[in-house]
């Protein structure tokens, strides 16, 4: 797509979808591998001359002096920076006004709500988002678009809001795999193109939270696994080692503790200008016993050490991308229980729509790779996406 086409789509649709916090109608791209690609940027990431509000009235007048490092790389590669997409407050849990473009009245997920909705609705080709718990894979699953959370630290985070430094990960939404691979090469600093592994070994991973997935999500996973098997992939069951059953709670404790450390001053200096959800999270983090935080980090480290054994017989793991389809209502962003453990271990994850309900809502799955294998995961994704149910807006 081009800028004019995206602006036309925004004009026609954003009154309903409300994905954008700021649009630069004079945006232009340049020459390079991303020439012609239109970019949206989550509103916790700086773009020179544009407001960075973090989804909060406290920062309504905060104009960025320079591009975040990732934005600068994408701009230098030719991408047109169209504007800022809506985020949940401080990339946490209090949602903005964005609705699900597939079915108005349902959540788009969060906290990268505007980025997922804009890409899914054809208002941008790619968009930057962040994930600290489940803020990319879940909205990708709910909105029905590709969402890539790379290995933690793969993309530069200068100019991106800190919310929990040992968990924060910058990632991408994209309308198709080719543009995602191209943008990842720019941000990751490597353009190597490994061949897809064949036969691809897929580990069916139900995860410790499997019983909290809806019946239709469980069916979507089993049915998609059967399609991969019929397509020549080698399927096996993967049961995660016991420490992973404790990682969900550990991630939650790490998240709120580190959020209190880096965002606590905002809560105390502006108590009347932040949401109850934000106050509660910061207060819980402030009250954390340092010994409990250390224990949670120990669980995180133990699970990281166990990853090679988890992947011993699998190239990629296949798991639900969310508990089910996007819930009705926009007062909450949904539960990140199917992303927390993968964020905690820093593993690359690619979310994609695997099936669609009769009401137009997608059911999204995710494939997970070993940390550091991002380019190989994206190469293998050619096999995965061949069976996916991508829909153009």
C-alpha positions in Angstrom: 0.0 0.0 0.0 1.0 3.6 -0.2 0.4 6.6 2.0 -2.5 7.9 0.0 -4.3 4.5 0.1 -3.7 4.3 3.9 -4.9 7.8 4.5 -8.0 7.0 2.4 -8.6 3.9 4.6 -8.1 6.0 7.8 -10.6 8.6 6.5 -13.2 5.8 5.8 -12.6 3.7 8.9 -10.9 5.3 11.8 -14.0 7.0 13.1 -15.1 3.6 14.0 -11.9 1.8 14.7 -10.0 4.6 16.5 -6.6 3.1 16.0 -4.6 6.4 15.7 -3.5 8.9 18.3 -1.9 11.1 15.7 -1.7 11.1 11.9 0.8 13.0 9.8 -1.0 13.5 6.5 2.1 14.9 4.9 4.1 11.7 5.6 6.4 10.5 2.8 8.7 7.6 2.4 12.2 7.3 0.9 14.4 4.9 -1.0 15.5 1.6 0.5 14.3 -2.0 1.2 11.1 -0.6 2.8 10.3 1.9 0.1 6.5 2.1 -0.2 5.9 0.6 3.2 3.7 2.6 5.5 4.5 2.5 9.3 2.5 3.1 12.4 4.2 3.6 15.7 2.8 2.7 19.1 2.4 5.8 21.2 5.1 4.8 23.8 7.8 5.1 21.1 9.2 8.5 20.1 8.8 9.9 16.6 10.5 13.3 16.0 7.9 16.2 16.0 5.0 14.0 17.0 3.5 13.7 20.5 4.4 10.7 22.7 1.6 10.6 25.2 2.0 7.1 26.5 -1.8 6.9 26.4 -2.1 9.4 29.3 -3.3 13.0 29.6 -0.2 13.6 31.7 1.9 13.6 28.6 -0.6 15.2 26.2 1.9 18.0 25.3 5.0 15.8 25.2 6.5 16.3 21.7 9.5 14.0 20.9 12.7 15.7 19.9 14.0 12.8 17.9 13.1 9.4 16.5 13.5 6.3 18.6 16.3 4.2 17.3 14.0 1.7 15.7 11.9 4.4 14.0 15.1 6.0 12.7 16.2 2.6 11.2 12.9 2.0 9.5 12.7 5.6 8.2 16.2 5.3 6.8 15.2 2.1 5.0 12.5 4.0 3.2 9.4 3.5 5.4 6.8 6.3 5.5 6.1 7.1 9.2 2.4 7.8 9.1 1.8 8.5 12.8 1.2 7.2 16.3 -1.1 4.4 17.2 -3.2 4.2 20.4 -1.7 2.4 23.4 -3.2 1.3 26.7 -2.1 3.7 29.5 1.7 3.4 29.9 1.6 0.1 27.9 -0.1 -1.6 30.8 -3.8 -2.5 31.2 -6.1 0.5 31.1 -7.3 0.6 27.5 -7.6 3.4 25.0 -10.6 4.0 22.6 -9.6 1.5 19.9 -12.1 -1.2 19.0 -11.6 -4.5 17.1 -11.7 -3.8 13.4 -13.1 -7.3 12.7 -16.1 -6.7 15.0 -16.9 -3.4 16.6 -17.8 -3.7 20.2 -15.0 -6.3 20.9 -11.6 -5.5 22.3 -8.6 -5.4 20.0 -6.4 -6.5 22.8 -3.6 -4.5 24.2 -1.5 -2.8 25.1 -0.5 -2.4 21.4 -4.2 -2.0 20.5 -3.9 0.7 17.9 -0.9 -0.9 16.1 -2.7 -4.3 15.7 -6.0 -2.7 14.7 -4.4 -0.3 12.1 -2.5 -3.1 10.4 -5.4 -5.6 10.5 -7.7 -2.9 9.0 -5.4 -2.0 6.1 -4.5 1.4 7.6 -0.8 0.6 7.7 1.5 -2.0 6.3 3.5 -2.5 9.5 3.4 -1.1 13.0 5.7 -1.1 15.9 4.4 -2.4 19.2 5.8 -3.6 22.5 5.2 -6.7 24.7 5.9 -7.0 28.4 3.3 -9.6 29.2 1.2 -10.3 26.1 0.8 -6.9 24.4 1.6 -8.0 20.8 0.7 -11.6 20.3 -2.7 -11.2 22.0 -3.9 -8.2 19.9 -2.5 -9.9 16.8 -4.6 -12.9 17.7 -7.8 -10.8 18.5 -7.5 -8.7 15.3 -6.3 -11.3 12.9 -2.9 -10.1 11.7 0.7 -11.2 11.9 2.4 -10.2 15.2 6.1 -10.8 15.8 7.7 -10.6 19.2 11.4 -11.1 18.6 14.0 -12.4 21.0 14.3 -9.8 23.8 16.9 -7.2 22.9 16.9 -8.0 19.1 15.5 -4.5 18.3 17.0 -1.3 19.8 14.8 0.2 22.5 16.3 3.7 22.8 13.4 6.1 22.8 10.9 3.5 23.9 9.1 3.8 27.3 10.5 1.4 30.0 7.8 -0.5 31.8 9.6 -3.6 33.1 13.2 -3.7 31.7 13.8 -7.4 32.1 10.6 -8.2 30.1 10.1 -5.3 27.6 10.4 -6.3 24.0 9.9 -4.2 20.9 8.1 -6.0 18.0 6.2 -5.7 14.7 2.7 -6.2 13.3 2.6 -6.8 9.5 0.0 -7.5 6.8 2.1 -10.2 5.2 5.2 -12.2 5.9 7.4 -10.7 3.2 7.2 -7.2 4.6 7.7 -8.5 8.1 10.9 -10.3 7.1 12.1 -7.2 5.4 11.4 -5.0 8.4 13.0 -7.5 10.8 16.2 -7.5 8.7 16.3 -3.7 9.1 15.7 -3.7 12.8 17.7 -6.8 13.6 20.7 -5.7 11.6 20.9 -8.9 9.5 19.5 -9.7 6.1 20.4 -13.4 6.1 17.8 -15.6 4.6 18.1 -19.2 5.9 16.2 -21.9 4.1 13.0 -23.3 5.8 13.7 -26.5 7.6 12.2 -29.5 6.0 10.6 -31.5 7.3 9.7 -29.0 9.9 9.4 -30.4 13.4 6.5 -28.9 15.3 6.0 -29.4 19.0 2.3 -29.2 20.0 2.5 -27.3 23.3 -0.7 -27.0 25.2 1.0 -25.0 28.0 0.1 -25.1 31.7 -2.8 -22.8 31.0 -4.4 -25.1 28.4 -7.6 -25.7 30.5 -8.2 -21.9 30.4 -8.5 -21.9 26.6 -11.9 -21.9 25.1 -13.1 -25.1 23.4 -13.0 -23.4 20.0 -9.4 -22.3 20.6 -8.4 -25.8 21.6 -10.1 -27.1 18.4 -8.3 -24.5 16.3 -4.9 -25.6 17.7 -5.7 -29.3 17.1 -7.1 -28.7 13.6 -4.2 -26.5 12.5 -1.7 -29.0 13.8 -3.5 -31.6 11.7 -3.1 -29.4 8.6 0.6 -29.0 9.3 0.9 -32.8 9.6 -0.9 -33.3 6.3 1.5 -30.7 4.8 4.5 -32.8 5.7 5.5 -31.4 9.1 6.5 -33.8 11.9 4.2 -33.3 14.9 4.9 -34.3 18.5 3.6 -33.4 21.9 5.7 -31.2 24.1 5.1 -31.0 27.8 6.9 -28.1 29.5 9.1 -28.9 32.6 7.6 -28.2 36.0 9.2 -24.8 36.6 7.2 -23.4 33.7 4.1 -24.0 35.7 5.5 -21.4 38.2 6.6 -18.9 35.5 3.2 -17.3 34.9 3.1 -16.0 38.5 6.7 -15.2 38.5 6.3 -13.1 35.4 3.4 -11.2 36.9 5.5 -10.4 40.0 8.5 -9.3 38.0 6.3 -7.1 35.8 4.6 -5.2 38.6 7.8 -4.9 40.7 9.8 -3.4 37.8 6.9 -1.2 36.7 6.8 0.2 40.2 10.5 0.9 40.0 10.4 2.8 36.6 6.9 4.2 36.6 6.2 4.6 40.3 7.0 8.3 40.4 4.2 9.0 37.9 1.6 7.3 40.1 2.7 9.3 43.1 3.1 12.7 41.4 -0.2 12.4 39.4 -2.5 10.2 41.5 -5.6 11.9 40.1 -4.5 11.5 36.4 -3.9 7.8 36.3 -6.3 4.9 36.2 -7.3 2.7 39.1 -5.7 -0.3 37.2 -2.4 1.6 37.0 -2.5 2.7 40.6 -3.2 -0.9 41.8 -0.4 -2.4 39.7 2.2 0.1 40.9 1.1 -0.2 44.5 1.3 -4.0 44.3 4.8 -3.7 42.8 5.9 -1.3 45.5 4.8 -3.7 48.2 6.7 -6.6 46.8 9.2 -8.3 49.1 12.7 -8.2 47.6 13.1 -11.8 48.4 10.0 -12.7 46.4 11.3 -10.7 43.5 14.6 -12.5 43.6 12.8 -15.9 43.8 10.7 -14.9 40.7 13.8 -14.0 38.8 15.3 -17.3 39.8 12.3 -19.1 38.3 12.7 -17.0 35.1 16.4 -17.9 34.9 15.7 -21.6 35.5 13.2 -21.8 32.7 15.6 -20.0 30.3 18.2 -22.7 31.1 15.6 -25.4 30.3 14.8 -24.1 26.9 17.3 -26.2 24.9 15.8 -29.3 26.4 12.3 -28.1 25.6 13.3 -27.7 21.9 15.4 -30.9 21.8 12.9 -32.7 19.4 11.2 -29.6 18.0 12.2 -26.8 15.7 9.2 -24.7 16.7 6.4 -24.9 19.3 2.8 -24.4 18.4 0.5 -22.9 21.1 -2.7 -20.8 21.5 -2.2 -17.1 20.9 -5.0 -16.2 23.4 -7.6 -17.9 25.5 -10.1 -17.5 22.7 -11.6 -14.9 20.3 -11.6 -11.3 21.3 -14.0 -10.8 24.2 -17.0 -8.4 23.9 -16.5 -4.9 25.3 -13.5 -2.5 25.2 -13.2 -1.9 29.0 -10.4 -4.5 29.3 -7.8 -5.9 26.9 -8.1 -9.6 27.6 -5.9 -12.0 29.5 -2.2 -12.5 28.5 -1.9 -15.9 30.1 -0.8 -17.5 26.9 2.0 -15.1 26.3 3.5 -14.4 29.8 5.9 -17.4 29.9 7.3 -16.8 26.5 7.9 -13.1 27.2 9.6 -14.1 30.5 12.1 -16.3 28.7 12.7 -13.9 25.9 11.7 -16.3 23.1 10.7 -15.2 19.6 7.0 -15.7 18.9 5.0 -15.2 15.7 1.3 -14.9 16.0 -1.1 -15.5 13.1 -4.8 -16.2 12.5 -5.5 -19.9 12.2 -9.3 -19.9 11.9 -12.2 -17.5 11.7 -15.5 -17.7 13.6 -18.8 -17.2 11.7 -19.1 -13.7 13.3 -15.9 -12.6 11.7 -13.6 -12.8 14.7 -10.3 -14.7 14.3 -8.7 -17.4 16.4 -5.0 -16.8 16.6 -2.2 -19.2 17.3 1.5 -18.6 17.8 4.8 -20.4 17.0 7.7 -20.1 19.4 11.4 -20.5 18.7 14.6 -20.6 20.7 16.0 -17.2 21.7 18.3 -16.0 19.0 16.7 -18.0 16.1 14.6 -15.2 14.8 15.6 -15.3 11.2 15.2 -19.1 11.1 11.8 -18.8 12.7 10.7 -16.3 10.0 12.0 -18.6 7.3 10.1 -21.6 8.8 7.1 -19.4 9.0 6.7 -19.7 5.2 5.5 -23.3 5.9 3.3 -22.2 8.8 1.7 -19.2 7.0 0.9 -21.4 3.9 -1.8 -23.0 6.1 -2.8 -19.8 8.0 -6.1 -18.0 7.4 -4.9 -14.5 6.6 -7.5 -12.1 5.4 -7.0 -8.8 3.6 -8.9 -5.9 5.1 
